[in-house]
Amino acid sequence: MYDAAKVYDPVLGASAISAADIPMLTGITCNPSDGNKVWVCSASLNAGFKIWKSTDGGINWTNADPQTRFGKIPVFDVVALDGSLDMVFAGTLDGVYYTDNTMNGNWCKYGASPSVHIIDLKINYCKNKLIVTTYGRGAFEVDLPFQSVTSTDITSTQTWSTPQTFLNSVTVKTGKTLTIQNTTIKFGPNSRLYVEAGAKLIINNASLTSASECNGYLWKGIELQGNEAQKQVLSGSYYPNHGWCVITNNATIKNAEIGIKNYATINGDGWSIDWSKMGGGIIQSTNGKFLNCSESAKFISYTNKNALNQPINYKSFFTTTQFLTDATTAIANFVPRYHLTMWETRGIGITSNTFKNTTPSSYATNVRGIGIVAWDAIFLTNTPC
């Protein structure tokens, strides 16, 4: 808390910082994931106090502008971005600046923000935007860098059967099984459901979708840790070298950038392949459904092998699974891409599935989506799709 004269600590009361120590404050922020990390700012011309930081909830403070970047520049607001980088934005008389824990106390101008009096900063996590309000120049928004969100780790085998919403990610740890059944789980736009190698995810008559708090935005989808150098060999209840997902009984994955993929991405950004955890994640869908995902299921290069090191079929399959696009239930401006993508894979089973855009007239002919895309891949279709 703060007023014009003091910073209050919940334990020490007004003794953390007094009016004798600092000029009038104009802004305060804390790391959303760590309330002990606090930044305060001042618009005074005192070069010794423009932005200060505490890492212990306000008990001790250090100068967060040791290079005096704002020596003669008033600072009117500060806002911290959730994430491990401790990125902080400062609204000043000269536009928007930023710093993080890799910059050794230096502050740099953020993007192409104009040199104008900034009076307020807000972060919209759903849009991944910084909202900037100015004095005399209106308001504008700028893109934020992607930052991996914190993760809820599943460290014991458990079943979810009641609705939940996660604006962070969920990670199923090695040797554990997460069963989601008869319920709806919602995820934020930077959230993924990550299944480590040797872990298992079961989705049974449940729906995984985007959070209503972030209406109009897709979530990242499910990622399965893989290892392209290891065989898919079941050991007990798990595949030790690969993440495993079972989709069954009308389970639905919807409103995702990529519904499910057989690899992990760097920091869960959804796109940048983590080459150390790629290939071989196992997806087995029977009577499942993918609805309004930009890409429904995506496989990158992996060849399964037997004990003699000879190529054999992948353990993944899709049976009586629906891959659907429906403009009446899709988010605004949704554009479908591919339903099932395979690159350098062998023997994925595709049996009696439906690939359909139920509202084709809502899309131009070149953006209605593609059912199956295969590059250098062999796949099995035992009955007509």
DRENDO-1510 file (C-alpha; in Angstrom, 1 decimal, always signed):
<recs>
REC; n; res; u; v; w
REC; 1; MET; +0.0; +0.0; +0.0 .
REC; 2; TYR; +1.0; +3.6; -0.4 .
REC; 3; ASP; -0.2; +7.2; +0.1 .
REC; 4; ALA; +1.5; +10.4; -0.8 .
REC; 5; ALA; +4.0; +10.2; +2.0 .
REC; 6; LYS; +4.6; +6.6; +3.1 .
REC; 7; VAL; +5.0; +3.0; +1.9 .
REC; 8; TYR; +3.3; +0.6; +4.3 .
REC; 9; ASP; +4.6; -2.9; +5.1 .
REC; 10; PRO; +1.9; -5.3; +6.4 .
REC; 11; VAL; +4.2; -6.3; +9.3 .
REC; 12; LEU; +6.2; -3.2; +10.0 .
REC; 13; GLY; +3.4; -0.7; +9.4 .
REC; 14; ALA; +4.7; +2.7; +8.3 .
REC; 15; SER; +8.3; +2.0; +9.2 .
REC; 16; ALA; +9.4; +0.4; +5.9 .
REC; 17; ILE; +9.9; +3.7; +4.1 .
REC; 18; SER; +9.0; +7.0; +5.6 .
REC; 19; ALA; +8.4; +10.5; +4.1 .
REC; 20; ALA; +11.9; +11.4; +5.2 .
REC; 21; ASP; +13.3; +8.8; +2.9 .
REC; 22; ILE; +11.5; +9.4; -0.4 .
REC; 23; PRO; +9.5; +12.0; -2.3 .
REC; 24; MET; +5.8; +11.6; -3.2 .
REC; 25; LEU; +5.0; +8.3; -4.9 .
REC; 26; THR; +3.1; +8.1; -8.2 .
REC; 27; GLY; +2.9; +4.4; -8.8 .
REC; 28; ILE; +3.4; +0.9; -7.2 .
REC; 29; THR; +3.3; -2.6; -8.7 .
REC; 30; CYS; +4.3; -6.1; -7.7 .
REC; 31; ASN; +5.0; -9.3; -9.5 .
REC; 32; PRO; +1.7; -11.1; -9.9 .
REC; 33; SER; +3.3; -14.5; -9.0 .
REC; 34; ASP; +5.5; -13.2; -6.2 .
REC; 35; GLY; +4.0; -10.4; -4.0 .
REC; 36; ASN; +7.4; -9.9; -2.2 .
REC; 37; LYS; +8.7; -8.3; -5.4 .
REC; 38; VAL; +7.5; -4.7; -5.3 .
REC; 39; TRP; +8.4; -1.6; -7.3 .
REC; 40; VAL; +7.5; +2.0; -6.5 .
REC; 41; CYS; +8.1; +5.2; -8.5 .
REC; 42; SER; +8.2; +8.9; -8.2 .
REC; 43; ALA; +7.7; +11.9; -10.5 .
REC; 44; SER; +9.9; +14.2; -8.5 .
REC; 45; LEU; +13.2; +15.6; -9.9 .
REC; 46; ASN; +15.2; +13.8; -7.2 .
REC; 47; ALA; +17.6; +11.7; -9.3 .
REC; 48; GLY; +18.3; +9.4; -6.3 .
REC; 49; PHE; +14.7; +8.2; -6.2 .
REC; 50; LYS; +12.8; +7.5; -9.4 .
REC; 51; ILE; +12.2; +3.7; -9.2 .
REC; 52; TRP; +13.0; +1.5; -6.2 .
REC; 53; LYS; +12.6; -2.2; -5.7 .
REC; 54; SER; +12.0; -4.5; -2.8 .
REC; 55; THR; +12.3; -8.3; -2.9 .
REC; 56; ASP; +11.1; -9.0; +0.6 .
REC; 57; GLY; +7.6; -7.3; +0.6 .
REC; 58; GLY; +8.8; -3.8; +1.5 .
REC; 59; ILE; +11.2; -4.5; +4.3 .
REC; 60; ASN; +14.3; -3.5; +2.4 .
REC; 61; TRP; +14.6; -1.4; -0.8 .
REC; 62; THR; +17.2; -0.9; -3.5 .
REC; 63; ASN; +17.5; +1.6; -6.3 .
REC; 64; ALA; +16.0; +0.0; -9.4 .
REC; 65; ASP; +17.6; +2.8; -11.6 .
REC; 66; PRO; +21.2; +2.6; -10.6 .
REC; 67; GLN; +22.4; +4.0; -13.9 .
REC; 68; THR; +20.2; +7.1; -13.4 .
REC; 69; ARG; +18.4; +6.6; -16.7 .
REC; 70; PHE; +15.5; +8.7; -15.3 .
REC; 71; GLY; +17.7; +11.4; -13.6 .
REC; 72; LYS; +15.7; +14.3; -15.1 .
REC; 73; ILE; +12.7; +12.4; -16.3 .
REC; 74; PRO; +9.6; +12.1; -14.0 .
REC; 75; VAL; +8.2; +8.6; -13.7 .
REC; 76; PHE; +4.4; +8.5; -13.3 .
REC; 77; ASP; +3.6; +4.8; -13.2 .
REC; 78; VAL; +5.1; +1.3; -13.1 .
REC; 79; VAL; +3.6; -2.1; -13.9 .
REC; 80; ALA; +5.2; -5.6; -13.6 .
REC; 81; LEU; +4.6; -8.4; -16.1 .
REC; 82; ASP; +4.0; -11.8; -14.8 .
REC; 83; GLY; +6.9; -14.2; -15.5 .
REC; 84; SER; +10.4; -15.3; -14.5 .
REC; 85; LEU; +12.1; -12.3; -16.1 .
REC; 86; ASP; +10.8; -9.8; -13.6 .
REC; 87; MET; +10.0; -7.5; -16.5 .
REC; 88; VAL; +8.8; -4.0; -15.4 .
REC; 89; PHE; +7.4; -1.1; -17.5 .
REC; 90; ALA; +7.7; +2.5; -16.5 .
REC; 91; GLY; +5.5; +5.3; -17.8 .
REC; 92; THR; +7.5; +8.5; -17.9 .
REC; 93; LEU; +7.4; +12.0; -19.3 .
REC; 94; ASP; +9.4; +10.6; -22.2 .
REC; 95; GLY; +7.3; +7.5; -23.1 .
REC; 96; VAL; +7.4; +3.9; -22.0 .
REC; 97; TYR; +10.6; +2.2; -20.8 .
REC; 98; TYR; +11.3; -1.3; -19.6 .
REC; 99; THR; +13.8; -3.5; -17.8 .
REC; 100; ASP; +14.2; -7.1; -16.7 .
REC; 101; ASN; +16.5; -9.2; -14.6 .
REC; 102; THR; +18.9; -9.7; -17.5 .
REC; 103; MET; +19.6; -6.0; -18.1 .
REC; 104; ASN; +21.7; -5.2; -15.0 .
REC; 105; GLY; +19.5; -2.2; -14.0 .
REC; 106; ASN; +19.5; -0.6; -17.4 .
REC; 107; TRP; +16.2; +0.8; -18.7 .
REC; 108; CYS; +15.4; +1.0; -22.5 .
REC; 109; LYS; +12.7; +2.6; -24.5 .
REC; 110; TYR; +10.0; +0.0; -25.2 .
REC; 111; GLY; +9.3; -0.6; -28.9 .
REC; 112; ALA; +8.2; +2.4; -30.9 .
REC; 113; SER; +6.3; +4.1; -28.1 .
REC; 114; PRO; +6.2; +7.9; -28.6 .
REC; 115; SER; +8.1; +10.4; -26.4 .
REC; 116; VAL; +4.9; +11.5; -24.6 .
REC; 117; HIS; +3.7; +12.0; -21.1 .
REC; 118; ILE; +2.5; +8.6; -19.8 .
REC; 119; ILE; +0.0; +8.7; -17.0 .
REC; 120; ASP; -1.2; +5.1; -16.7 .
REC; 121; LEU; -0.1; +1.5; -17.7 .
REC; 122; LYS; -2.2; -1.6; -17.6 .
REC; 123; ILE; -1.5; -5.2; -18.8 .
REC; 124; ASN; -4.1; -7.2; -20.6 .
REC; 125; TYR; -3.0; -10.8; -20.3 .
REC; 126; CYS; -5.8; -12.1; -22.6 .
REC; 127; LYS; -4.6; -9.9; -25.5 .
REC; 128; ASN; -1.0; -10.0; -24.4 .
REC; 129; LYS; -0.9; -6.2; -24.7 .
REC; 130; LEU; +0.4; -3.3; -22.7 .
REC; 131; ILE; -2.3; -0.6; -22.5 .
REC; 132; VAL; -0.8; +2.9; -22.4 .
REC; 133; THR; -2.8; +6.0; -21.4 .
REC; 134; THR; -1.2; +9.4; -22.2 .
REC; 135; TYR; -1.7; +13.0; -21.3 .
REC; 136; GLY; -2.9; +14.7; -24.4 .
REC; 137; ARG; -2.3; +11.9; -26.9 .
REC; 138; GLY; -5.1; +9.5; -26.0 .
REC; 139; ALA; -4.4; +5.8; -25.3 .
REC; 140; PHE; -2.8; +3.0; -27.3 .
REC; 141; GLU; -1.7; -0.6; -26.9 .
REC; 142; VAL; +1.5; -2.4; -27.8 .
REC; 143; ASP; +2.4; -6.1; -28.0 .
REC; 144; LEU; +4.0; -7.7; -25.1 .
REC; 145; PRO; +6.8; -10.3; -25.5 .
REC; 146; PHE; +5.7; -13.9; -24.8 .
REC; 147; GLN; +6.6; -15.0; -21.3 .
REC; 148; SER; +5.9; -18.5; -20.0 .
REC; 149; VAL; +3.3; -18.5; -17.3 .
REC; 150; THR; +3.7; -20.4; -14.1 .
REC; 151; SER; +2.7; -24.1; -14.0 .
REC; 152; THR; +0.4; -26.1; -11.7 .
REC; 153; ASP; +2.4; -29.3; -11.3 .
REC; 154; ILE; +0.5; -32.6; -11.0 .
REC; 155; THR; +2.7; -34.6; -8.7 .
REC; 156; SER; +0.3; -37.3; -7.7 .
REC; 157; THR; -2.2; -39.4; -9.7 .
REC; 158; GLN; -5.5; -37.8; -9.6 .
REC; 159; THR; -8.9; -37.3; -11.2 .
REC; 160; TRP; -10.7; -34.0; -11.9 .
REC; 161; SER; -14.5; -34.1; -12.2 .
REC; 162; THR; -15.4; -30.5; -11.4 .
REC; 163; PRO; -14.9; -27.4; -13.5 .
REC; 164; GLN; -11.7; -25.4; -13.2 .
REC; 165; THR; -10.1; -22.5; -14.9 .
REC; 166; PHE; -6.3; -22.0; -15.3 .
REC; 167; LEU; -4.7; -18.8; -16.5 .
REC; 168; ASN; -1.4; -20.5; -15.9 .
REC; 169; SER; -0.3; -23.9; -17.3 .
REC; 170; VAL; -0.7; -27.4; -16.0 .
REC; 171; THR; +2.1; -30.0; -16.1 .
REC; 172; VAL; +1.6; -33.7; -15.5 .
REC; 173; LYS; +4.8; -35.0; -14.0 .
REC; 174; THR; +6.6; -38.2; -14.8 .
REC; 175; GLY; +5.1; -41.3; -13.3 .
REC; 176; LYS; +1.7; -39.7; -12.7 .
REC; 177; THR; -1.7; -39.9; -14.4 .
REC; 178; LEU; -4.2; -37.0; -14.6 .
REC; 179; THR; -7.7; -38.1; -15.5 .
REC; 180; ILE; -10.2; -35.4; -16.6 .
REC; 181; GLN; -13.7; -36.7; -16.8 .
REC; 182; ASN; -17.3; -35.4; -17.0 .
REC; 183; THR; -16.3; -31.8; -16.6 .
REC; 184; THR; -15.0; -28.7; -18.4 .
REC; 185; ILE; -11.5; -27.3; -17.9 .
REC; 186; LYS; -10.7; -23.8; -19.2 .
REC; 187; PHE; -7.3; -22.3; -20.0 .
REC; 188; GLY; -5.9; -18.8; -20.6 .
REC; 189; PRO; -4.2; -17.7; -23.8 .
REC; 190; ASN; -0.7; -18.4; -22.7 .
REC; 191; SER; -1.6; -21.7; -21.0 .
REC; 192; ARG; -0.8; -25.2; -22.0 .
REC; 193; LEU; -1.4; -28.7; -20.6 .
REC; 194; TYR; +2.0; -30.3; -20.7 .
REC; 195; VAL; +2.5; -34.1; -20.3 .
REC; 196; GLU; +6.1; -35.1; -19.4 .
REC; 197; ALA; +7.7; -38.2; -20.6 .
REC; 198; GLY; +6.5; -41.2; -18.6 .
REC; 199; ALA; +3.3; -39.4; -17.6 .
REC; 200; LYS; -0.3; -39.9; -18.8 .
REC; 201; LEU; -3.3; -37.7; -19.5 .
REC; 202; ILE; -6.8; -39.3; -19.9 .
REC; 203; ILE; -9.7; -37.1; -21.2 .
REC; 204; ASN; -13.0; -38.9; -20.7 .
REC; 205; ASN; -16.2; -37.2; -21.6 .
REC; 206; ALA; -14.7; -33.8; -20.7 .
REC; 207; SER; -14.1; -30.6; -22.5 .
REC; 208; LEU; -10.8; -28.6; -22.6 .
REC; 209; THR; -11.4; -25.1; -23.9 .
REC; 210; SER; -10.3; -21.4; -23.7 .
REC; 211; ALA; -11.2; -19.4; -20.6 .
REC; 212; SER; -14.3; -17.2; -20.7 .
REC; 213; GLU; -12.3; -14.5; -19.0 .
REC; 214; CYS; -10.3; -14.3; -22.2 .
REC; 215; ASN; -13.2; -14.5; -24.6 .
REC; 216; GLY; -11.9; -14.3; -28.2 .
REC; 217; TYR; -8.5; -15.9; -27.6 .
REC; 218; LEU; -7.2; -19.4; -28.2 .
REC; 219; TRP; -5.3; -21.4; -25.6 .
REC; 220; LYS; -2.0; -23.2; -26.4 .
REC; 221; GLY; -3.3; -26.7; -26.3 .
REC; 222; ILE; -1.8; -30.0; -25.1 .
REC; 223; GLU; +1.9; -30.8; -25.5 .
REC; 224; LEU; +3.4; -34.2; -25.1 .
REC; 225; GLN; +7.1; -34.5; -24.3 .
REC; 226; GLY; +8.9; -36.8; -26.7 .
REC; 227; ASN; +12.2; -38.3; -27.5 .
REC; 228; GLU; +12.9; -39.0; -31.1 .
REC; 229; ALA; +15.8; -41.3; -30.3 .
REC; 230; GLN; +13.8; -43.6; -28.0 .
REC; 231; LYS; +11.3; -46.5; -28.9 .
REC; 232; GLN; +7.7; -46.4; -27.8 .
REC; 233; VAL; +7.8; -49.3; -25.3 .
REC; 234; LEU; +5.1; -49.6; -22.6 .
REC; 235; SER; +6.6; -50.2; -19.2 .
REC; 236; GLY; +3.9; -50.9; -16.5 .
REC; 237; SER; +1.4; -48.0; -16.9 .
REC; 238; TYR; +3.5; -45.6; -18.8 .
REC; 239; TYR; +5.7; -45.0; -21.8 .
REC; 240; PRO; +8.9; -44.0; -20.0 .
REC; 241; ASN; +10.3; -41.9; -22.9 .
REC; 242; HIS; +7.2; -40.2; -24.1 .
REC; 243; GLY; +4.1; -38.4; -22.9 .
REC; 244; TRP; +0.8; -40.2; -23.5 .
REC; 245; CYS; -2.7; -38.8; -24.0 .
REC; 246; VAL; -5.9; -40.9; -24.3 .
REC; 247; ILE; -9.0; -39.1; -25.6 .
REC; 248; THR; -12.3; -41.0; -25.3 .
REC; 249; ASN; -16.1; -41.0; -24.9 .
REC; 250; ASN; -16.8; -37.7; -26.6 .
REC; 251; ALA; -14.0; -35.8; -25.0 .
REC; 252; THR; -13.5; -32.5; -26.7 .
REC; 253; ILE; -10.5; -30.2; -27.3 .
REC; 254; LYS; -11.6; -26.8; -28.6 .
REC; 255; ASN; -10.5; -23.2; -29.1 .
REC; 256; ALA; -6.8; -24.1; -29.1 .
REC; 257; GLU; -4.0; -22.8; -31.4 .
REC; 258; ILE; -2.9; -26.4; -31.7 .
REC; 259; GLY; -5.2; -28.9; -30.0 .
REC; 260; ILE; -2.5; -31.5; -29.3 .
REC; 261; LYS; +1.0; -32.0; -30.5 .
REC; 262; ASN; +3.6; -34.8; -30.1 .
REC; 263; TYR; +6.3; -32.5; -28.9 .
REC; 264; ALA; +7.1; -29.8; -26.5 .
REC; 265; THR; +7.7; -26.1; -27.2 .
REC; 266; ILE; +10.2; -23.8; -25.7 .
REC; 267; ASN; +8.8; -22.3; -22.5 .
REC; 268; GLY; +5.3; -23.4; -23.7 .
REC; 269; ASP; +5.0; -20.6; -26.3 .
REC; 270; GLY; +3.1; -23.0; -28.5 .
REC; 271; TRP; +5.2; -22.6; -31.6 .
REC; 272; SER; +9.0; -22.8; -31.0 .
REC; 273; ILE; +10.0; -26.5; -31.0 .
REC; 274; ASP; +12.0; -27.7; -28.1 .
REC; 275; TRP; +14.3; -30.0; -30.1 .
REC; 276; SER; +15.5; -31.8; -27.0 .
REC; 277; LYS; +11.9; -32.9; -26.2 .
REC; 278; MET; +10.5; -33.5; -29.7 .
REC; 279; GLY; +8.8; -36.4; -31.5 .
REC; 280; GLY; +7.1; -39.6; -30.2 .
REC; 281; GLY; +4.4; -38.2; -27.9 .
REC; 282; ILE; +1.5; -40.7; -28.1 .
REC; 283; ILE; -2.0; -39.6; -28.9 .
REC; 284; GLN; -4.8; -42.2; -28.9 .
REC; 285; SER; -8.3; -40.9; -29.6 .
REC; 286; THR; -11.5; -43.0; -29.8 .
REC; 287; ASN; -14.8; -41.1; -30.1 .
REC; 288; GLY; -13.0; -37.8; -29.4 .
REC; 289; LYS; -13.7; -34.4; -30.9 .
REC; 290; PHE; -11.6; -31.4; -32.0 .
REC; 291; LEU; -13.6; -28.3; -32.4 .
REC; 292; ASN; -12.5; -24.9; -33.7 .
REC; 293; CYS; -8.7; -25.4; -33.3 .
REC; 294; SER; -6.4; -23.6; -35.7 .
REC; 295; GLU; -4.7; -26.9; -36.0 .
REC; 296; SER; -6.2; -30.0; -34.3 .
REC; 297; ALA; -3.4; -32.6; -34.0 .
REC; 298; LYS; +0.2; -32.1; -35.1 .
REC; 299; PHE; +3.0; -34.6; -35.4 .
REC; 300; ILE; +6.6; -33.8; -36.2 .
REC; 301; SER; +9.3; -36.2; -37.2 .
REC; 302; TYR; +9.5; -39.5; -35.4 .
REC; 303; THR; +10.0; -43.2; -36.4 .
REC; 304; ASN; +9.2; -45.9; -33.9 .
REC; 305; LYS; +11.4; -49.0; -34.0 .
REC; 306; ASN; +11.3; -52.6; -32.8 .
REC; 307; ALA; +14.0; -54.4; -30.7 .
REC; 308; LEU; +15.9; -55.1; -34.0 .
REC; 309; ASN; +15.9; -51.3; -34.7 .
REC; 310; GLN; +13.6; -51.8; -37.6 .
REC; 311; PRO; +10.9; -49.2; -38.4 .
REC; 312; ILE; +7.4; -50.1; -37.0 .
REC; 313; ASN; +4.1; -48.3; -36.7 .
REC; 314; TYR; +3.6; -45.3; -34.4 .
REC; 315; LYS; +1.5; -46.0; -31.3 .
REC; 316; SER; -0.8; -43.1; -32.1 .
REC; 317; PHE; -4.3; -43.4; -33.7 .
REC; 318; PHE; -7.6; -41.6; -34.3 .
REC; 319; THR; -10.7; -43.7; -34.4 .
REC; 320; THR; -14.3; -42.4; -34.9 .
REC; 321; THR; -13.0; -39.0; -34.0 .
REC; 322; GLN; -14.5; -35.7; -35.2 .
REC; 323; PHE; -12.4; -32.9; -36.6 .
REC; 324; LEU; -14.8; -29.9; -36.9 .
REC; 325; THR; -15.0; -26.3; -37.7 .
REC; 326; ASP; -18.2; -24.4; -36.8 .
REC; 327; ALA; -18.3; -20.7; -37.3 .
REC; 328; THR; -21.4; -20.3; -35.1 .
REC; 329; THR; -19.5; -21.4; -32.0 .
REC; 330; ALA; -16.0; -20.2; -33.0 .
REC; 331; ILE; -14.3; -17.1; -31.6 .
REC; 332; ALA; -14.4; -13.9; -33.6 .
REC; 333; ASN; -12.0; -13.8; -36.6 .
REC; 334; PHE; -11.2; -17.5; -36.2 .
REC; 335; VAL; -9.5; -19.0; -39.3 .
REC; 336; PRO; -9.1; -22.9; -39.5 .
REC; 337; ARG; -5.8; -24.3; -40.9 .
REC; 338; TYR; -5.2; -28.0; -40.7 .
REC; 339; HIS; -7.0; -30.7; -38.8 .
REC; 340; LEU; -4.3; -33.5; -38.8 .
REC; 341; THR; -0.7; -32.8; -39.7 .
REC; 342; MET; +2.0; -35.4; -40.0 .
REC; 343; TRP; +5.6; -34.8; -40.9 .
REC; 344; GLU; +8.1; -37.8; -41.3 .
REC; 345; THR; +6.0; -40.2; -39.3 .
REC; 346; ARG; +5.1; -43.8; -40.0 .
REC; 347; GLY; +1.9; -45.8; -39.3 .
REC; 348; ILE; -0.4; -43.4; -37.4 .
REC; 349; GLY; -3.9; -45.0; -37.6 .
REC; 350; ILE; -6.7; -43.0; -39.1 .
REC; 351; THR; -10.0; -45.0; -38.9 .
REC; 352; SER; -13.6; -43.8; -39.6 .
REC; 353; ASN; -13.0; -40.2; -38.7 .
REC; 354; THR; -14.9; -37.1; -39.8 .
REC; 355; PHE; -13.2; -34.0; -41.1 .
REC; 356; LYS; -15.7; -31.3; -41.7 .
REC; 357; ASN; -16.3; -27.6; -41.9 .
REC; 358; THR; -20.0; -27.4; -40.9 .
REC; 359; THR; -20.3; -23.7; -42.0 .
REC; 360; PRO; -18.2; -23.4; -45.2 .
REC; 361; SER; -20.1; -20.4; -46.5 .
REC; 362; SER; -18.8; -18.4; -43.5 .
REC; 363; TYR; -15.3; -18.7; -44.9 .
REC; 364; ALA; -13.6; -17.8; -48.2 .
REC; 365; THR; -12.8; -21.0; -50.2 .
REC; 366; ASN; -9.1; -20.7; -49.6 .
REC; 367; VAL; -9.5; -20.5; -45.8 .
REC; 368; ARG; -12.0; -23.3; -45.0 .
REC; 369; GLY; -9.3; -25.6; -43.6 .
REC; 370; ILE; -7.6; -28.7; -44.7 .
REC; 371; GLY; -8.4; -32.2; -43.4 .
REC; 372; ILE; -5.1; -34.1; -43.6 .
REC; 373; VAL; -1.7; -32.8; -44.5 .
REC; 374; ALA; +1.2; -35.3; -44.7 .
REC; 375; TRP; +4.9; -34.6; -45.6 .
REC; 376; ASP; +7.1; -37.7; -46.1 .
REC; 377; ALA; +4.6; -39.6; -43.9 .
REC; 378; ILE; +3.0; -43.0; -44.1 .
REC; 379; PHE; -0.4; -43.4; -42.4 .
REC; 380; LEU; -3.0; -46.1; -42.1 .
REC; 381; THR; -6.6; -45.8; -43.1 .
REC; 382; ASN; -8.3; -49.1; -42.4 .
REC; 383; THR; -11.8; -47.9; -43.4 .
REC; 384; PRO; -13.0; -44.9; -45.2 .
REC; 385; CYS; -12.6; -41.6; -43.3 .
</recs>
